[in-house]
Amino acid sequence: MELKAALIEATRQRFRPILMTTAATVIGMLPIALATGAGAEWKNGLAWVMIGGLISSMFLTLIVVPVVYYVMDKMLEKVGLGKKKVIEIKE
């Protein structure tokens, strides 16, 4: 399978589980992030940091990592380091 097609297919297969996990965790963290009460000051900050981290890691996983992998593979191919070697075993 060609690299670009493989990356698109892998992202397509993993999109729904990653999105569902991120959405469920973010929705679960919202009551802590929006809470007002005793000790809520430090919990709010931690919840917002976790929400931001989850959302940014979702975009990194689904967009940035496949694009960087594709670009690096093309750069290595141009340099000559990315060629696939075929090893023949003679008996």
N, CA, C and O atoms as a CHARMM CRD file, in Angstrom:
* protein
*
  364
    1    1 MET  N      0.84600  -1.17200   0.00000 PROA 1      0.00000
    2    1 MET  CA     0.00000   0.00000   0.00000 PROA 1      0.00000
    3    1 MET  C      0.89600   1.24200   0.00000 PROA 1      0.00000
    4    1 MET  O      1.92000   1.28100   0.68200 PROA 1      0.00000
    5    2 GLU  N      0.50500   2.22500  -0.75400 PROA 2      0.00000
    6    2 GLU  CA     1.26900   3.46900  -0.80700 PROA 2      0.00000
    7    2 GLU  C      1.20100   4.16900   0.55000 PROA 2      0.00000
    8    2 GLU  O      0.21300   4.03500   1.27300 PROA 2      0.00000
    9    3 LEU  N      2.23800   4.90400   0.88600 PROA 3      0.00000
   10    3 LEU  CA     2.34600   5.55200   2.20000 PROA 3      0.00000
   11    3 LEU  C      1.19000   6.50600   2.46000 PROA 3      0.00000
   12    3 LEU  O      0.58200   6.46000   3.53000 PROA 3      0.00000
   13    4 LYS  N      0.88000   7.36000   1.51100 PROA 4      0.00000
   14    4 LYS  CA    -0.17800   8.35100   1.70900 PROA 4      0.00000
   15    4 LYS  C     -1.52400   7.66400   1.93700 PROA 4      0.00000
   16    4 LYS  O     -2.28100   8.06200   2.82200 PROA 4      0.00000
   17    5 ALA  N     -1.81800   6.65800   1.15900 PROA 5      0.00000
   18    5 ALA  CA    -3.07600   5.92600   1.31900 PROA 5      0.00000
   19    5 ALA  C     -3.12000   5.20300   2.66500 PROA 5      0.00000
   20    5 ALA  O     -4.16900   5.13500   3.30500 PROA 5      0.00000
   21    6 ALA  N     -1.98000   4.66400   3.08900 PROA 6      0.00000
   22    6 ALA  CA    -1.92600   3.96700   4.37800 PROA 6      0.00000
   23    6 ALA  C     -2.14400   4.93800   5.53200 PROA 6      0.00000
   24    6 ALA  O     -2.84300   4.61100   6.49200 PROA 6      0.00000
   25    7 LEU  N     -1.55500   6.12200   5.44800 PROA 7      0.00000
   26    7 LEU  CA    -1.74800   7.12200   6.50700 PROA 7      0.00000
   27    7 LEU  C     -3.19400   7.60500   6.56700 PROA 7      0.00000
   28    7 LEU  O     -3.74600   7.79100   7.65100 PROA 7      0.00000
   29    8 ILE  N     -3.79900   7.80600   5.41200 PROA 8      0.00000
   30    8 ILE  CA    -5.20500   8.24100   5.38700 PROA 8      0.00000
   31    8 ILE  C     -6.10800   7.15800   5.95300 PROA 8      0.00000
   32    8 ILE  O     -7.01500   7.45400   6.73000 PROA 8      0.00000
   33    9 GLU  N     -5.87700   5.92700   5.58100 PROA 9      0.00000
   34    9 GLU  CA    -6.69900   4.82400   6.08400 PROA 9      0.00000
   35    9 GLU  C     -6.52600   4.63800   7.58800 PROA 9      0.00000
   36    9 GLU  O     -7.49900   4.40500   8.30500 PROA 9      0.00000
   37   10 ALA  N     -5.29300   4.73900   8.06300 PROA 10     0.00000
   38   10 ALA  CA    -5.04800   4.59800   9.50300 PROA 10     0.00000
   39   10 ALA  C     -5.72500   5.71700  10.28600 PROA 10     0.00000
   40   10 ALA  O     -6.30600   5.47100  11.34300 PROA 10     0.00000
   41   11 THR  N     -5.65300   6.94300   9.77400 PROA 11     0.00000
   42   11 THR  CA    -6.31700   8.05900  10.44200 PROA 11     0.00000
   43   11 THR  C     -7.82700   7.88500  10.41200 PROA 11     0.00000
   44   11 THR  O     -8.51000   8.19000  11.38900 PROA 11     0.00000
   45   12 ARG  N     -8.33900   7.40400   9.31000 PROA 12     0.00000
   46   12 ARG  CA    -9.78600   7.18500   9.19600 PROA 12     0.00000
   47   12 ARG  C    -10.26500   6.13300  10.20400 PROA 12     0.00000
   48   12 ARG  O    -11.33100   6.28300  10.80200 PROA 12     0.00000
   49   13 GLN  N     -9.47800   5.07500  10.38600 PROA 13     0.00000
   50   13 GLN  CA    -9.87500   4.02200  11.32600 PROA 13     0.00000
   51   13 GLN  C     -9.77500   4.46500  12.77700 PROA 13     0.00000
   52   13 GLN  O    -10.59500   4.05700  13.59900 PROA 13     0.00000
   53   14 ARG  N     -8.79900   5.28300  13.10700 PROA 14     0.00000
   54   14 ARG  CA    -8.56900   5.69600  14.49300 PROA 14     0.00000
   55   14 ARG  C     -9.29800   6.97800  14.87700 PROA 14     0.00000
   56   14 ARG  O     -9.30200   7.34100  16.05400 PROA 14     0.00000
   57   15 PHE  N     -9.91900   7.68100  13.91900 PROA 15     0.00000
   58   15 PHE  CA   -10.55200   8.96300  14.19300 PROA 15     0.00000
   59   15 PHE  C    -11.67500   8.85800  15.22300 PROA 15     0.00000
   60   15 PHE  O    -11.69600   9.60000  16.20400 PROA 15     0.00000
   61   16 ARG  N    -12.59000   7.94700  14.99800 PROA 16     0.00000
   62   16 ARG  CA   -13.75300   7.83200  15.88800 PROA 16     0.00000
   63   16 ARG  C    -13.37000   7.44500  17.31600 PROA 16     0.00000
   64   16 ARG  O    -13.82900   8.10500  18.24800 PROA 16     0.00000
   65   17 PRO  N    -12.55200   6.40700  17.53800 PROA 17     0.00000
   66   17 PRO  CA   -12.19100   6.08100  18.92400 PROA 17     0.00000
   67   17 PRO  C    -11.44200   7.20400  19.63900 PROA 17     0.00000
   68   17 PRO  O    -11.69100   7.46200  20.81600 PROA 17     0.00000
   69   18 ILE  N    -10.53500   7.86800  18.94200 PROA 18     0.00000
   70   18 ILE  CA    -9.79200   8.96400  19.57100 PROA 18     0.00000
   71   18 ILE  C    -10.72500  10.11900  19.88900 PROA 18     0.00000
   72   18 ILE  O    -10.64700  10.70000  20.97200 PROA 18     0.00000
   73   19 LEU  N    -11.60400  10.45700  18.95800 PROA 19     0.00000
   74   19 LEU  CA   -12.54900  11.55500  19.17900 PROA 19     0.00000
   75   19 LEU  C    -13.50900  11.23500  20.32500 PROA 19     0.00000
   76   19 LEU  O    -13.78800  12.10100  21.15400 PROA 19     0.00000
   77   20 MET  N    -14.01200  10.01800  20.38100 PROA 20     0.00000
   78   20 MET  CA   -14.94600   9.63700  21.44500 PROA 20     0.00000
   79   20 MET  C    -14.27300   9.64500  22.81200 PROA 20     0.00000
   80   20 MET  O    -14.86400  10.10400  23.79000 PROA 20     0.00000
   81   21 THR  N    -13.05400   9.14700  22.89000 PROA 21     0.00000
   82   21 THR  CA   -12.33300   9.13200  24.15900 PROA 21     0.00000
   83   21 THR  C    -12.04100  10.54800  24.63300 PROA 21     0.00000
   84   21 THR  O    -12.22000  10.86500  25.80900 PROA 21     0.00000
   85   22 THR  N    -11.59400  11.39300  23.72300 PROA 22     0.00000
   86   22 THR  CA   -11.29200  12.77800  24.07700 PROA 22     0.00000
   87   22 THR  C    -12.55100  13.50900  24.50900 PROA 22     0.00000
   88   22 THR  O    -12.54600  14.21300  25.51900 PROA 22     0.00000
   89   23 ALA  N    -13.63600  13.34600  23.75000 PROA 23     0.00000
   90   23 ALA  CA   -14.88900  14.03500  24.08600 PROA 23     0.00000
   91   23 ALA  C    -15.42500  13.57700  25.44000 PROA 23     0.00000
   92   23 ALA  O    -15.87300  14.40100  26.23600 PROA 23     0.00000
   93   24 ALA  N    -15.38400  12.29400  25.70400 PROA 24     0.00000
   94   24 ALA  CA   -15.89600  11.78600  26.98100 PROA 24     0.00000
   95   24 ALA  C    -15.08200  12.32200  28.15400 PROA 24     0.00000
   96   24 ALA  O    -15.64700  12.69200  29.18300 PROA 24     0.00000
   97   25 THR  N    -13.76900  12.36500  28.00600 PROA 25     0.00000
   98   25 THR  CA   -12.92600  12.85700  29.09300 PROA 25     0.00000
   99   25 THR  C    -13.09400  14.35400  29.29100 PROA 25     0.00000
  100   25 THR  O    -13.13900  14.82900  30.42500 PROA 25     0.00000
  101   26 VAL  N    -13.18800  15.10400  28.19200 PROA 26     0.00000
  102   26 VAL  CA   -13.37600  16.55500  28.29800 PROA 26     0.00000
  103   26 VAL  C    -14.72600  16.86500  28.94500 PROA 26     0.00000
  104   26 VAL  O    -14.80600  17.73000  29.81700 PROA 26     0.00000
  105   27 ILE  N    -15.76700  16.18200  28.53500 PROA 27     0.00000
  106   27 ILE  CA   -17.09100  16.40800  29.13400 PROA 27     0.00000
  107   27 ILE  C    -17.07800  16.01400  30.61100 PROA 27     0.00000
  108   27 ILE  O    -17.71700  16.66700  31.43600 PROA 27     0.00000
  109   28 GLY  N    -16.35900  14.95900  30.93700 PROA 28     0.00000
  110   28 GLY  CA   -16.24400  14.55300  32.33700 PROA 28     0.00000
  111   28 GLY  C    -15.45400  15.53800  33.18600 PROA 28     0.00000
  112   28 GLY  O    -15.68800  15.63800  34.39000 PROA 28     0.00000
  113   29 MET  N    -14.51800  16.26900  32.57600 PROA 29     0.00000
  114   29 MET  CA   -13.70900  17.24500  33.30700 PROA 29     0.00000
  115   29 MET  C    -14.38300  18.60500  33.42700 PROA 29     0.00000
  116   29 MET  O    -13.97100  19.41100  34.26100 PROA 29     0.00000
  117   30 LEU  N    -15.40000  18.88700  32.62700 PROA 30     0.00000
  118   30 LEU  CA   -16.04400  20.20400  32.65800 PROA 30     0.00000
  119   30 LEU  C    -16.63100  20.56100  34.01700 PROA 30     0.00000
  120   30 LEU  O    -16.47200  21.70700  34.43700 PROA 30     0.00000
  121   31 PRO  N    -17.30200  19.65500  34.73600 PROA 31     0.00000
  122   31 PRO  CA   -17.81000  20.04500  36.05700 PROA 31     0.00000
  123   31 PRO  C    -16.69700  20.46000  37.02200 PROA 31     0.00000
  124   31 PRO  O    -16.89700  21.36000  37.83800 PROA 31     0.00000
  125   32 ILE  N    -15.54700  19.82800  36.94200 PROA 32     0.00000
  126   32 ILE  CA   -14.42600  20.20800  37.80000 PROA 32     0.00000
  127   32 ILE  C    -13.86400  21.56000  37.35200 PROA 32     0.00000
  128   32 ILE  O    -13.50700  22.39400  38.18300 PROA 32     0.00000
  129   33 ALA  N    -13.78900  21.77000  36.04300 PROA 33     0.00000
  130   33 ALA  CA   -13.23900  23.02000  35.52700 PROA 33     0.00000
  131   33 ALA  C    -14.13700  24.21100  35.83100 PROA 33     0.00000
  132   33 ALA  O    -13.64300  25.32400  36.01100 PROA 33     0.00000
  133   34 LEU  N    -15.43100  23.99700  35.89100 PROA 34     0.00000
  134   34 LEU  CA   -16.37400  25.08800  36.10500 PROA 34     0.00000
  135   34 LEU  C    -16.86900  25.18400  37.54300 PROA 34     0.00000
  136   34 LEU  O    -17.74000  26.00200  37.83800 PROA 34     0.00000
  137   35 ALA  N    -16.33400  24.36800  38.43800 PROA 35     0.00000
  138   35 ALA  CA   -16.79800  24.32700  39.82800 PROA 35     0.00000
  139   35 ALA  C    -16.44700  25.61400  40.57300 PROA 35     0.00000
  140   35 ALA  O    -15.44100  26.27100  40.30700 PROA 35     0.00000
  141   36 THR  N    -17.31900  25.93200  41.50900 PROA 36     0.00000
  142   36 THR  CA   -17.05500  27.04900  42.41900 PROA 36     0.00000
  143   36 THR  C    -17.32500  26.53700  43.82400 PROA 36     0.00000
  144   36 THR  O    -18.42200  26.06900  44.12800 PROA 36     0.00000
  145   37 GLY  N    -16.34300  26.62800  44.64900 PROA 37     0.00000
  146   37 GLY  CA   -16.51400  26.14000  46.01200 PROA 37     0.00000
  147   37 GLY  C    -15.17100  26.08000  46.70900 PROA 37     0.00000
  148   37 GLY  O    -14.16400  26.58000  46.20900 PROA 37     0.00000
  149   38 ALA  N    -15.18200  25.46500  47.86100 PROA 38     0.00000
  150   38 ALA  CA   -13.96000  25.36000  48.65400 PROA 38     0.00000
  151   38 ALA  C    -12.93300  24.49500  47.93200 PROA 38     0.00000
  152   38 ALA  O    -13.21700  23.35200  47.57200 PROA 38     0.00000
  153   39 GLY  N    -11.75900  25.03800  47.72700 PROA 39     0.00000
  154   39 GLY  CA   -10.68800  24.29400  47.08100 PROA 39     0.00000
  155   39 GLY  C    -10.80500  24.21300  45.57200 PROA 39     0.00000
  156   39 GLY  O    -10.02200  23.52100  44.92100 PROA 39     0.00000
  157   40 ALA  N    -11.78300  24.92100  45.00900 PROA 40     0.00000
  158   40 ALA  CA   -11.99500  24.84100  43.56700 PROA 40     0.00000
  159   40 ALA  C    -10.93000  25.60200  42.77300 PROA 40     0.00000
  160   40 ALA  O    -10.76800  25.37200  41.57500 PROA 40     0.00000
  161   41 GLU  N    -10.20600  26.50200  43.43400 PROA 41     0.00000
  162   41 GLU  CA    -9.22900  27.31300  42.70800 PROA 41     0.00000
  163   41 GLU  C     -8.14600  26.44600  42.07200 PROA 41     0.00000
  164   41 GLU  O     -7.82200  26.62300  40.89800 PROA 41     0.00000
  165   42 TRP  N     -7.59700  25.53100  42.82000 PROA 42     0.00000
  166   42 TRP  CA    -6.52400  24.71600  42.26300 PROA 42     0.00000
  167   42 TRP  C     -7.06500  23.57800  41.41000 PROA 42     0.00000
  168   42 TRP  O     -6.37200  23.10900  40.50700 PROA 42     0.00000
  169   43 LYS  N     -8.28200  23.12600  41.67200 PROA 43     0.00000
  170   43 LYS  CA    -8.86500  22.06900  40.83900 PROA 43     0.00000
  171   43 LYS  C     -9.25400  22.61000  39.46500 PROA 43     0.00000
  172   43 LYS  O     -9.11800  21.91300  38.45900 PROA 43     0.00000
  173   44 ASN  N     -9.73700  23.85300  39.42400 PROA 44     0.00000
  174   44 ASN  CA   -10.12400  24.44100  38.14200 PROA 44     0.00000
  175   44 ASN  C     -8.93800  24.51800  37.19500 PROA 44     0.00000
  176   44 ASN  O     -9.03600  24.14400  36.02600 PROA 44     0.00000
  177   45 GLY  N     -7.82800  25.00200  37.70700 PROA 45     0.00000
  178   45 GLY  CA    -6.63900  25.13000  36.86600 PROA 45     0.00000
  179   45 GLY  C     -6.16200  23.79400  36.34000 PROA 45     0.00000
  180   45 GLY  O     -5.81600  23.66400  35.16600 PROA 45     0.00000
  181   46 LEU  N     -6.14800  22.81400  37.20400 PROA 46     0.00000
  182   46 LEU  CA    -5.71500  21.47800  36.78700 PROA 46     0.00000
  183   46 LEU  C     -6.66000  20.90000  35.73300 PROA 46     0.00000
  184   46 LEU  O     -6.21000  20.28600  34.76600 PROA 46     0.00000
  185   47 ALA  N     -7.94900  21.09200  35.91300 PROA 47     0.00000
  186   47 ALA  CA    -8.92800  20.57100  34.94500 PROA 47     0.00000
  187   47 ALA  C     -8.76300  21.24300  33.58200 PROA 47     0.00000
  188   47 ALA  O     -8.83700  20.57800  32.54900 PROA 47     0.00000
  189   48 TRP  N     -8.53800  22.56700  33.57800 PROA 48     0.00000
  190   48 TRP  CA    -8.35900  23.26600  32.29700 PROA 48     0.00000
  191   48 TRP  C     -7.07500  22.82500  31.60000 PROA 48     0.00000
  192   48 TRP  O     -7.03100  22.72300  30.37400 PROA 48     0.00000
  193   49 VAL  N     -6.05200  22.57100  32.37100 PROA 49     0.00000
  194   49 VAL  CA    -4.80200  22.08100  31.78100 PROA 49     0.00000
  195   49 VAL  C     -5.01000  20.69800  31.17400 PROA 49     0.00000
  196   49 VAL  O     -4.51400  20.41700  30.08300 PROA 49     0.00000
  197   50 MET  N     -5.73600  19.84000  31.86900 PROA 50     0.00000
  198   50 MET  CA    -6.00200  18.49700  31.34100 PROA 50     0.00000
  199   50 MET  C     -6.86100  18.55300  30.07600 PROA 50     0.00000
  200   50 MET  O     -6.61400  17.81900  29.11900 PROA 50     0.00000
  201   51 ILE  N     -7.86400  19.42200  30.07800 PROA 51     0.00000
  202   51 ILE  CA    -8.71800  19.56900  28.89100 PROA 51     0.00000
  203   51 ILE  C     -7.89600  20.06300  27.70900 PROA 51     0.00000
  204   51 ILE  O     -8.00900  19.53000  26.60500 PROA 51     0.00000
  205   52 GLY  N     -7.06900  21.07900  27.93400 PROA 52     0.00000
  206   52 GLY  CA    -6.21700  21.58600  26.85200 PROA 52     0.00000
  207   52 GLY  C     -5.24000  20.54800  26.35200 PROA 52     0.00000
  208   52 GLY  O     -5.00300  20.43700  25.14900 PROA 52     0.00000
  209   53 GLY  N     -4.67400  19.79000  27.26400 PROA 53     0.00000
  210   53 GLY  CA    -3.74000  18.73800  26.86800 PROA 53     0.00000
  211   53 GLY  C     -4.40100  17.64500  26.05600 PROA 53     0.00000
  212   53 GLY  O     -3.82900  17.15500  25.08200 PROA 53     0.00000
  213   54 LEU  N     -5.58900  17.26500  26.44800 PROA 54     0.00000
  214   54 LEU  CA    -6.31300  16.22400  25.70600 PROA 54     0.00000
  215   54 LEU  C     -6.67600  16.68500  24.30100 PROA 54     0.00000
  216   54 LEU  O     -6.53200  15.93400  23.33600 PROA 54     0.00000
  217   55 ILE  N     -7.14500  17.91600  24.19200 PROA 55     0.00000
  218   55 ILE  CA    -7.53400  18.42500  22.87300 PROA 55     0.00000
  219   55 ILE  C     -6.31100  18.58800  21.98000 PROA 55     0.00000
  220   55 ILE  O     -6.34700  18.22800  20.80300 PROA 55     0.00000
  221   56 SER  N     -5.23000  19.12900  22.53400 PROA 56     0.00000
  222   56 SER  CA    -4.02700  19.29500  21.71400 PROA 56     0.00000
  223   56 SER  C     -3.42700  17.95100  21.31900 PROA 56     0.00000
  224   56 SER  O     -2.93700  17.80400  20.20000 PROA 56     0.00000
  225   57 SER  N     -3.45800  16.97800  22.20800 PROA 57     0.00000
  226   57 SER  CA    -2.91300  15.66500  21.85600 PROA 57     0.00000
  227   57 SER  C     -3.77900  14.95700  20.81900 PROA 57     0.00000
  228   57 SER  O     -3.27000  14.16900  20.02100 PROA 57     0.00000
  229   58 MET  N     -5.08800  15.23000  20.82200 PROA 58     0.00000
  230   58 MET  CA    -5.95700  14.65600  19.79800 PROA 58     0.00000
  231   58 MET  C     -5.55000  15.18600  18.42400 PROA 58     0.00000
  232   58 MET  O     -5.43300  14.41400  17.47200 PROA 58     0.00000
  233   59 PHE  N     -5.33400  16.50200  18.31600 PROA 59     0.00000
  234   59 PHE  CA    -4.92400  17.07400  17.04100 PROA 59     0.00000
  235   59 PHE  C     -3.52500  16.60600  16.64500 PROA 59     0.00000
  236   59 PHE  O     -3.26100  16.36300  15.46700 PROA 59     0.00000
  237   60 LEU  N     -2.64200  16.48000  17.61300 PROA 60     0.00000
  238   60 LEU  CA    -1.30900  15.97100  17.30400 PROA 60     0.00000
  239   60 LEU  C     -1.38100  14.54800  16.76100 PROA 60     0.00000
  240   60 LEU  O     -0.70900  14.21200  15.78500 PROA 60     0.00000
  241   61 THR  N     -2.19600  13.71800  17.39700 PROA 61     0.00000
  242   61 THR  CA    -2.30500  12.31500  16.99500 PROA 61     0.00000
  243   61 THR  C     -2.92900  12.16100  15.62200 PROA 61     0.00000
  244   61 THR  O     -2.47400  11.34000  14.82500 PROA 61     0.00000
  245   62 LEU  N     -3.96100  12.93600  15.33200 PROA 62     0.00000
  246   62 LEU  CA    -4.70700  12.75000  14.09500 PROA 62     0.00000
  247   62 LEU  C     -4.16100  13.54300  12.91500 PROA 62     0.00000
  248   62 LEU  O     -4.36600  13.14700  11.76800 PROA 62     0.00000
  249   63 ILE  N     -3.47300  14.65000  13.16600 PROA 63     0.00000
  250   63 ILE  CA    -3.04800  15.50600  12.06100 PROA 63     0.00000
  251   63 ILE  C     -1.52800  15.64700  11.99800 PROA 63     0.00000
  252   63 ILE  O     -0.92100  15.34900  10.96900 PROA 63     0.00000
  253   64 VAL  N     -0.91800  16.09300  13.07500 PROA 64     0.00000
  254   64 VAL  CA     0.49900  16.46300  13.03300 PROA 64     0.00000
  255   64 VAL  C      1.40600  15.24800  12.84200 PROA 64     0.00000
  256   64 VAL  O      2.30400  15.28600  12.00200 PROA 64     0.00000
  257   65 VAL  N      1.19800  14.19000  13.58600 PROA 65     0.00000
  258   65 VAL  CA     2.07900  13.01600  13.49400 PROA 65     0.00000
  259   65 VAL  C      2.04000  12.38400  12.10000 PROA 65     0.00000
  260   65 VAL  O      3.10600  12.10800  11.54900 PROA 65     0.00000
  261   66 PRO  N      0.86800  12.14000  11.50100 PROA 66     0.00000
  262   66 PRO  CA     0.88900  11.58400  10.14200 PROA 66     0.00000
  263   66 PRO  C      1.53300  12.51400   9.10800 PROA 66     0.00000
  264   66 PRO  O      2.23000  12.04600   8.20700 PROA 66     0.00000
  265   67 VAL  N      1.30600  13.82400   9.23000 PROA 67     0.00000
  266   67 VAL  CA     1.90000  14.76300   8.28000 PROA 67     0.00000
  267   67 VAL  C      3.41700  14.79200   8.43500 PROA 67     0.00000
  268   67 VAL  O      4.13500  14.77400   7.43500 PROA 67     0.00000
  269   68 VAL  N      3.91400  14.83600   9.65800 PROA 68     0.00000
  270   68 VAL  CA     5.36500  14.84200   9.88600 PROA 68     0.00000
  271   68 VAL  C      5.98200  13.53700   9.38800 PROA 68     0.00000
  272   68 VAL  O      7.05600  13.55200   8.78600 PROA 68     0.00000
  273   69 TYR  N      5.32300  12.42100   9.62900 PROA 69     0.00000
  274   69 TYR  CA     5.82200  11.13100   9.14800 PROA 69     0.00000
  275   69 TYR  C      5.91300  11.12100   7.62800 PROA 69     0.00000
  276   69 TYR  O      6.90400  10.65600   7.06400 PROA 69     0.00000
  277   70 TYR  N      4.88300  11.63400   6.96600 PROA 70     0.00000
  278   70 TYR  CA     4.85600  11.66700   5.50000 PROA 70     0.00000
  279   70 TYR  C      5.97500  12.56100   4.96800 PROA 70     0.00000
  280   70 TYR  O      6.68300  12.18100   4.03500 PROA 70     0.00000
  281   71 VAL  N      6.13700  13.74700   5.55900 PROA 71     0.00000
  282   71 VAL  CA     7.16200  14.68500   5.10900 PROA 71     0.00000
  283   71 VAL  C      8.55400  14.10400   5.32700 PROA 71     0.00000
  284   71 VAL  O      9.40800  14.18900   4.44500 PROA 71     0.00000
  285   72 MET  N      8.78700  13.51200   6.50200 PROA 72     0.00000
  286   72 MET  CA    10.10200  12.93200   6.77600 PROA 72     0.00000
  287   72 MET  C     10.40000  11.77000   5.83000 PROA 72     0.00000
  288   72 MET  O     11.53500  11.62100   5.37700 PROA 72     0.00000
  289   73 ASP  N      9.40400  10.95600   5.52900 PROA 73     0.00000
  290   73 ASP  CA     9.61900   9.83800   4.61200 PROA 73     0.00000
  291   73 ASP  C      9.97200  10.34300   3.22100 PROA 73     0.00000
  292   73 ASP  O     10.84500   9.77900   2.56300 PROA 73     0.00000
  293   74 LYS  N      9.30600  11.39600   2.76800 PROA 74     0.00000
  294   74 LYS  CA     9.61400  11.95900   1.45400 PROA 74     0.00000
  295   74 LYS  C     11.00100  12.59300   1.43300 PROA 74     0.00000
  296   74 LYS  O     11.71600  12.49400   0.43600 PROA 74     0.00000
  297   75 MET  N     11.38100  13.24500   2.53200 PROA 75     0.00000
  298   75 MET  CA    12.72100  13.84000   2.60000 PROA 75     0.00000
  299   75 MET  C     13.79600  12.75800   2.58200 PROA 75     0.00000
  300   75 MET  O     14.80200  12.90000   1.88800 PROA 75     0.00000
  301   76 LEU  N     13.59700  11.69400   3.32500 PROA 76     0.00000
  302   76 LEU  CA    14.57000  10.59900   3.33000 PROA 76     0.00000
  303   76 LEU  C     14.63900   9.91300   1.96800 PROA 76     0.00000
  304   76 LEU  O     15.70200   9.45900   1.54700 PROA 76     0.00000
  305   77 GLU  N     13.51000   9.84300   1.29300 PROA 77     0.00000
  306   77 GLU  CA    13.47700   9.23000  -0.03700 PROA 77     0.00000
  307   77 GLU  C     14.28800  10.07200  -1.03400 PROA 77     0.00000
  308   77 GLU  O     14.99000   9.52800  -1.88600 PROA 77     0.00000
  309   78 LYS  N     14.18500  11.40900  -0.91900 PROA 78     0.00000
  310   78 LYS  CA    14.95000  12.28500  -1.81100 PROA 78     0.00000
  311   78 LYS  C     16.44800  12.18700  -1.54300 PROA 78     0.00000
  312   78 LYS  O     17.25400  12.24900  -2.47100 PROA 78     0.00000
  313   79 VAL  N     16.81400  12.03800  -0.28600 PROA 79     0.00000
  314   79 VAL  CA    18.22400  11.93100   0.08200 PROA 79     0.00000
  315   79 VAL  C     18.77800  10.56500  -0.31100 PROA 79     0.00000
  316   79 VAL  O     19.97800  10.41600  -0.54100 PROA 79     0.00000
  317   80 GLY  N     17.89600   9.57300  -0.38700 PROA 80     0.00000
  318   80 GLY  CA    18.33300   8.24300  -0.75600 PROA 80     0.00000
  319   80 GLY  C     18.39100   7.27900   0.40000 PROA 80     0.00000
  320   80 GLY  O     18.79400   6.12700   0.23400 PROA 80     0.00000
  321   81 LEU  N     17.99100   7.74000   1.57800 PROA 81     0.00000
  322   81 LEU  CA    18.03000   6.86400   2.74800 PROA 81     0.00000
  323   81 LEU  C     16.71900   6.10500   2.95900 PROA 81     0.00000
  324   81 LEU  O     16.66100   5.18500   3.77600 PROA 81     0.00000
  325   82 GLY  N     15.69200   6.47400   2.24700 PROA 82     0.00000
  326   82 GLY  CA    14.39000   5.86700   2.48100 PROA 82     0.00000
  327   82 GLY  C     14.03500   4.74700   1.52000 PROA 82     0.00000
  328   82 GLY  O     12.90500   4.25800   1.52400 PROA 82     0.00000
  329   83 LYS  N     14.98400   4.34000   0.70100 PROA 83     0.00000
  330   83 LYS  CA    14.69300   3.28700  -0.27100 PROA 83     0.00000
  331   83 LYS  C     14.52300   1.94500   0.42600 PROA 83     0.00000
  332   83 LYS  O     15.24100   1.61800   1.37000 PROA 83     0.00000
  333   84 LYS  N     13.57800   1.19600  -0.05200 PROA 84     0.00000
  334   84 LYS  CA    13.33300  -0.13000   0.50200 PROA 84     0.00000
  335   84 LYS  C     14.28900  -1.10700  -0.15900 PROA 84     0.00000
  336   84 LYS  O     14.38300  -1.16500  -1.38500 PROA 84     0.00000
  337   85 LYS  N     14.98000  -1.85500   0.63800 PROA 85     0.00000
  338   85 LYS  CA    15.92200  -2.83800   0.12000 PROA 85     0.00000
  339   85 LYS  C     15.25000  -4.19800   0.05300 PROA 85     0.00000
  340   85 LYS  O     14.53900  -4.61000   0.97000 PROA 85     0.00000
  341   86 VAL  N     15.48900  -4.86900  -1.03200 PROA 86     0.00000
  342   86 VAL  CA    14.97000  -6.22000  -1.20600 PROA 86     0.00000
  343   86 VAL  C     16.12000  -7.18600  -1.01400 PROA 86     0.00000
  344   86 VAL  O     17.13400  -7.09400  -1.70700 PROA 86     0.00000
  345   87 ILE  N     15.97700  -8.08700  -0.10500 PROA 87     0.00000
  346   87 ILE  CA    17.02600  -9.05700   0.16800 PROA 87     0.00000
  347   87 ILE  C     16.57900 -10.41200  -0.38100 PROA 87     0.00000
  348   87 ILE  O     15.54500 -10.95700   0.00500 PROA 87     0.00000
  349   88 GLU  N     17.37800 -10.92000  -1.27200 PROA 88     0.00000
  350   88 GLU  CA    17.08300 -12.22600  -1.85300 PROA 88     0.00000
  351   88 GLU  C     17.91900 -13.28200  -1.16400 PROA 88     0.00000
  352   88 GLU  O     19.12700 -13.11900  -0.99300 PROA 88     0.00000
  353   89 ILE  N     17.28500 -14.34600  -0.77600 PROA 89     0.00000
  354   89 ILE  CA    18.00500 -15.45200  -0.13200 PROA 89     0.00000
  355   89 ILE  C     18.15900 -16.56800  -1.15600 PROA 89     0.00000
  356   89 ILE  O     17.18000 -17.11800  -1.66200 PROA 89     0.00000
  357   90 LYS  N     19.40300 -16.88100  -1.44300 PROA 90     0.00000
  358   90 LYS  CA    19.67300 -17.94600  -2.43100 PROA 90     0.00000
  359   90 LYS  C     20.03900 -19.19200  -1.66400 PROA 90     0.00000
  360   90 LYS  O     20.84100 -19.16100  -0.73100 PROA 90     0.00000
  361   91 GLU  N     19.43600 -20.29000  -2.07500 PROA 91     0.00000
  362   91 GLU  CA    19.71300 -21.56200  -1.41800 PROA 91     0.00000
  363   91 GLU  C     20.61100 -22.43400  -2.22900 PROA 91     0.00000
  364   91 GLU  O     20.93900 -23.54400  -1.80800 PROA 91     0.00000
